[in-house]
Amino acid sequence: MLDLFKTKIGRLRILAILEGISLLTLVFIAVPLKYGFGNPSFVKMMGPIHGTLFLLFLFNTLSVGVEQHWKFKETTWKVILACFIPFGTFYIDKKILSRL
């Protein structure tokens, strides 16, 4: 696990996992608490955390894509699209990032 911190792709994989967890937390816990039980406090806490992780993931994806000479139509857009879909970053980590 500590080896992931040594490379840009490793750090991107860590960000993918953290961003995926934050998205799932928002979608399946925070939003139901807000609209089902009238408690918006968890959304107020998780929203900025998820937003920060989302932007870090996007910027790092573009940075790694340029550095690794990824073709946008083949790899980069798939990795970027993954962060908009629940469980998407986990899938992209398994299918693309872990093989690089």
N, C-alpha and C positions, 0 to 999 in steps of 0.2 A: 504494500500500500504506500509506503514512504517513497518508493521509486516513482510514483506518479507525480510527485512534486518536482522532480528533476527536469522534466521536459514540458514543452508547451502543450503537446497533445495530452500528456498526463494531467496537467492542470485543467485543460478543457474537459477531460473526462470527469474530474472531480466537480467542476462547475455544472456539468450536465446532470450529475446525480443530485447535487444540492438544489439546482433550479427545478428539477422534476419533483423533488420532495416538497418544495415550497409551493409549486403549482397544485399538487394533489392536496396539500394541507388547506390551501385556499378554497379549492373547488369542493372538496368533500367534508371539510370541517368548518372552516370560518364562514363561508357563505350560507350554509344551512343554519348555523347558529345565528347569523345576522337576520335572515329573513324568516326562519322558522320560529325562533325564540326571541327575536327582538334584541339580540345582544351583539352590537357591532364592534365590541372591543377587540376581539381576535382579528377581525379584518383590519382594523386600524393598526394593529401590531404587525401582522404578517404582510400586509400590502406593500409597505416600503421595503421590507426584506426581500420579498419576491421580485419587486421592481428592480432592485439593485442587482440581484442575481441574474435576472433576465437580461439586463443591459450588459453585465459582465460577460455573460455567455455569448451574446451577439457579437460584442467587440472582439472577444477572444476567438470566436469562430472565424470571423473575417481575417483576423491577424494570422491565425494558423493556416487558413486557406491560402492566403497570399504567400506566406513563408514556404508552405509545402507544395505550392503550385497546383492546388486543386483546381479542376475545371468546374466552373460555377454550375453548369447544367448537370454535371454528374454527381458532385459531392456537396458543395457548399450550400446549395439551396435546400437539400434534404436535411442537413444538420440544422439550418436555421428554422425550417418548417417544424422540426421536431419540438421546439420549445413552445409552440403554440398548442400542442395536442397533449392532453393528459397521457402519461406513460410514454410519450414520444421520445423524450431524452434517454430513457432507459433502453428503448428499442434501438435508437441510433448508436448508443454506446456499444451495445452488443454486436450490431451488424456492421458498423463502419469504424468507429473510433478505436475499439479494442484490437482491430486488425492492422492498424497503422503503426 
